[in-house]
Amino acid sequence: MACNITNGRTEPCKQYIGGIDEIYFIKWSEVEYDSMTDIATDDITLREFTKIGGGDLTAYQYDLKGINSFESTSTASQETAGKVFDQSITVTLKGLDNASSVQYNELISEKTIAFVKDRNVDAFYFFGVYNGMTNNGVLSSGSAMADLNGITLTLTGQERVPYKMSSGTSTSVLGDLNIEVSASQITPTV
């Protein structure tokens, strides 16, 4: 494959901040990959998803505050002419109430596709789109009163592109991709 560098890039103004405000999960096992075209290409623009058996896929929204992040790290090999991107998302979900703990267990058990909303603009980054994300969690209640009572959830995956991306509001972006956001959310209680 030829290198397709066609532009330079200027230094941006100091306008960007780190972090993510929302994460959405869909079940990787419900996606009908055989009928999706261009899902595994190097293009980062995402195409519409297809659900096994038809209909809309369901995304489950988790609101975030504090330190939550994603990284996509390239691994390129001169010897094999291959490249992959190791994807990682780390989020902190507060509260170990009964309903939340059940959901944490389900997240850890299920392979997922994760969609995160960036804090800067209405941009959504999609991870594990083709191969899915493996979810691991550390449930904890710290020793000091102000320590975390909740889960630090780490999602990891490997894809041929750093992420797929789409812009707009959550309703328009996900709706255009054949994904319906569940109206059901847990409100953690003590």
N, C-alpha and C positions, 0 to 999 in steps of 0.2 A: 504494500500500500504506500502510495506517495504521501509525503508530508504536505498538509494543506494549509500551512500558515499563510494568511493573506493580508493581515493587518498588524500594525503596532498597537500600542495602548498607552494612553496618557495616565499620569498620576491623578487619582480622584481627589476631590475635596474631602475634608474630614467630616463625613456625614454618616458613616456606617457604625452600627453597634452590633455586638454579638448576641446570640441567643435565639431561642424559639419560644413562641407563645402558645402554640397548640400542636398536639400530635394526634393523628388519626390512625387507627389500625383497621385493616381488612384481612380476612382470612385468606392466606395464600392458596389454600386447598380449594377454594371456590372459583378460582380464575380459570377460564377455558383458554389456555395458551395456544392450542392448535389453530384456533380461528383468528388469532390476533396477528395482524401484519406489522412488521417492522419493530416489534417490541424489543428484540435483542440487537438492534442496530446501534451504531455509534452516535446516532442523533439523540440529543438530550430532550427534544420535545416529545411529550408523551401522547400516545394515541389512545383512543377509547378502549376501555376494558370490556371483556365479554365474560359473563357469568356462566358457569356450567349449568345447563338446564334452562338458561334464559333469565330475563329480568335484570334488575339492578343489583349490584353488589352493595353491601352495607358497610359503612365506615363508622367506627366508634370514636367519638371525640373525647380527648382528655385535655383539660385546660392546664396550663403550666404557669408558674411564677418562679422567680429565682434563677439559679444556675442550671441551664439545660442546654445541651449542645449536640452538634453533629460534626463528623469529620469523614472525609473520603480521601484515602491515601492511595496513591498509585504505586504499583509494582510493575516495572518494565524490565524485560530481559533482552539484552542484545543477542544472547546466544540462541534464544528460541523465537525472537521477533514477536513475543507475546506481551500483552499488558492486561492487567486487571486492576480494579479499584476495590480496596477493602473499605467497606462502609461501616460506620459506627455511630450510634445515637445513644446518648446518655441522658436520662430524665429522672427527676426526683418526684415521686408521687407521695404526698403526705397523708398519713393516717393508716392505722392498721385495724380499722373497724371490720366487722364480720363481712359485710357486703364487698368492701374493697379487697380484703384478703382473698376472697373467692375469685374475684376478677384477676388479681395478680397471678394466682395459680393457673388460671385459664390462659393468660398471656404467655406465661412461661412454657406452658404445654403446647401452644399453637405456633406454627410458623406463620409469620405475618408479612404484609407489605405495610410500610410506614410512610405516612405523608406528614411533613412538618411545615408549619407556617413560620416564616422568617419574621423577625421583629422590625425589619426595615421597611418593607413594602408588602403588598399583597402578592407575595411569591410563595409558591408551594414547591418543596423539594420532595421527591418520591424515591424511597430507598427499598431495595429488595424487590424491585419490580418484576424481574424475571426469575431469579433464584430464591427469593424470599429471605426473611431475616430470622435468625435464631435469637430468642429472647432469654436473658439471664437476669436474675434479680438477687439483691441483697436486702432482705427484710431486716429492719433494725429498730430498736428503741434505745437511744443513747443513754449514757450515764448521767449527764447533766440535764436539768429541766428544759433547757432550750435546744437540746440535741434532737436530731431527726427521729420521728416516730413515723415510719413509712417504708417505702421501698426505693432503692436506687436501681432502676431498670436499665440494662445495657443491651442494645440490639446490635447484632453484627451480621454482616452479609458480604458477598463478593459478587460484583457485576462487571460487565465490560465497559461501562461508562460511569463517571463519578456519581451521577444521579440523573433522574429525569426531572423535568421542570415544567411548571405551568404558572401563569399569572392570572389574577382576578380575585374575586371574593370566593370564600369557601363554597358557597352555594353554586356559583356559576362554574368554578373550576371542576368541582367534583361532579356536578350534574352533567357537564359536557363530556365527562369521562365514563358515564354510565354508573356512577357511584352515588348512592343515597346516604346522607348522614342520619344516623339514628338519633331520634329526639330523646332517647333515654340516657340519662347520666346519673351516676351515684353521687349523692351529697354525703360526704363522710360525716359520721357522728360518733361521739364518744359514748 
